[in-house]
Amino acid sequence: MKRGLIAAVLLAGVVGLAACDRGATPDKTAQAAAFKHDLPEDVSGYYIPTTAVQVGDWRLHHLFMGQVPDFMSWRDGQRTTGFAPIMMEFEAGDKARRTRLIPTAYDVTEDRVRFQATSGELGAVSFEGRLDQDALAKARRNLGDQGVVLKGTMKVGGRTFDGVSMRWWAGD
């Protein structure tokens, strides 16, 4: 009787652990689908809008992209609060407040950037643009040439901004 009870408890424990493991797999699959990158080259830096993108009191300050290892860590579930390999930051008109958007999804390649996030201040935010590798290489050589390296469409809340262009800056 005692052996039967012990065997039943052990079996229940094994079944419970197996069920937990099965539940974790779809999450990793969903993460891999939501967070994609294919970057043979480094595209890290700050992408600063060349013209104002403003909704209400909020103005796009920059789009940040990290280095390839940052994208790999994020994809693999190694995350730090308040940081992602690609983030967008908006600044309020008083310049005292900023809101950083952590992605709900992204797809970044050497020539394309797709970003999605949700903000309490701005609602749904997305950007889809083309990354010009030749212009980026020139900007990196000149430590921040004023030329456009990223151009696309941004949606903020219910507004659409076509032709949003950004220059590259290495940062401090």
KAPE-V465797 format. One record per residue. N is the residue number from 1. RES is the residue in one small letter. SS is DSSP state (h for helix, s for strand, l for the rest). OMEGA is omega in whole degrees, -180 to 180 (NA if undefined). Layout:
# KAPE-V465797
{{N & RES & SS & OMEGA} {N & RES & SS & OMEGA}}
This chain:
# KAPE-V465797
{{1 & m & l & -180} {2 & k & h & 180} {3 & r & h & 179} {4 & g & h & 179} {5 & l & h & 179} {6 & i & h & 179} {7 & a & h & 179} {8 & a & h & 179} {9 & v & h & 179} {10 & l & h & 179} {11 & l & h & 178} {12 & a & h & 178} {13 & g & h & 180} {14 & v & h & 179} {15 & v & h & 179} {16 & g & h & 178} {17 & l & h & 179} {18 & a & h & 179} {19 & a & h & 178} {20 & c & h & -180} {21 & d & h & 179} {22 & r & h & -180} {23 & g & h & -177} {24 & a & h & -176} {25 & t & h & 179} {26 & p & h & 179} {27 & d & h & 179} {28 & k & h & 178} {29 & t & h & 179} {30 & a & h & 178} {31 & q & h & -179} {32 & a & h & 179} {33 & a & h & -177} {34 & a & h & -175} {35 & f & s & -177} {36 & k & s & 173} {37 & h & s & 174} {38 & d & s & -172} {39 & l & l & 175} {40 & p & l & -179} {41 & e & l & 176} {42 & d & l & 177} {43 & v & l & -173} {44 & s & l & 178} {45 & g & s & 179} {46 & y & s & 178} {47 & y & s & -172} {48 & i & s & 180} {49 & p & s & 179} {50 & t & l & 173} {51 & t & l & -175} {52 & a & l & 169} {53 & v & l & -172} {54 & q & s & 175} {55 & v & s & -176} {56 & g & l & -180} {57 & d & l & -173} {58 & w & s & 180} {59 & r & s & 177} {60 & l & s & 178} {61 & h & s & 178} {62 & h & s & 168} {63 & l & s & 180} {64 & f & s & 171} {65 & m & s & 180} {66 & g & l & 180} {67 & q & l & -177} {68 & v & h & 178} {69 & p & h & 176} {70 & d & h & 178} {71 & f & h & -180} {72 & m & h & 179} {73 & s & h & -179} {74 & w & h & 180} {75 & r & h & -178} {76 & d & l & 175} {77 & g & l & 178} {78 & q & l & -172} {79 & r & l & 176} {80 & t & l & 179} {81 & t & l & 177} {82 & g & l & 180} {83 & f & l & 173} {84 & a & l & -179} {85 & p & l & 173} {86 & i & s & -178} {87 & m & s & 176} {88 & m & s & 180} {89 & e & s & 176} {90 & f & s & -179} {91 & e & s & 178} {92 & a & s & -178} {93 & g & l & 179} {94 & d & l & -180} {95 & k & l & 179} {96 & a & l & -177} {97 & r & l & 175} {98 & r & s & 173} {99 & t & s & -179} {100 & r & s & -179} {101 & l & s & 176} {102 & i & s & -173} {103 & p & l & 167} {104 & t & l & 176} {105 & a & s & 172} {106 & y & s & 174} {107 & d & s & -175} {108 & v & s & 175} {109 & t & s & -178} {110 & e & l & -179} {111 & d & l & -178} {112 & r & s & 177} {113 & v & s & 173} {114 & r & s & -175} {115 & f & s & 175} {116 & q & s & 177} {117 & a & s & 175} {118 & t & s & -178} {119 & s & s & 175} {120 & g & l & -179} {121 & e & l & -170} {122 & l & l & -175} {123 & g & s & 180} {124 & a & s & 180} {125 & v & s & 176} {126 & s & s & 176} {127 & f & s & 172} {128 & e & s & -176} {129 & g & s & 179} {130 & r & s & 179} {131 & l & s & -178} {132 & d & l & -176} {133 & q & h & 179} {134 & d & h & 179} {135 & a & h & 178} {136 & l & h & 178} {137 & a & h & 178} {138 & k & h & 180} {139 & a & h & 180} {140 & r & h & 178} {141 & r & h & -178} {142 & n & l & 180} {143 & l & l & 174} {144 & g & l & 175} {145 & d & l & -177} {146 & q & l & -178} {147 & g & l & 180} {148 & v & s & 178} {149 & v & s & -178} {150 & l & s & -178} {151 & k & s & -179} {152 & g & s & -177} {153 & t & s & 178} {154 & m & s & 174} {155 & k & s & 179} {156 & v & s & -175} {157 & g & l & 179} {158 & g & l & -177} {159 & r & s & 177} {160 & t & s & 178} {161 & f & s & 178} {162 & d & s & 175} {163 & g & s & 176} {164 & v & s & -179} {165 & s & s & -177} {166 & m & s & 174} {167 & r & s & -178} {168 & w & s & 175} {169 & w & s & -177} {170 & a & l & -175} {171 & g & l & -179} {172 & d & l & NA}}
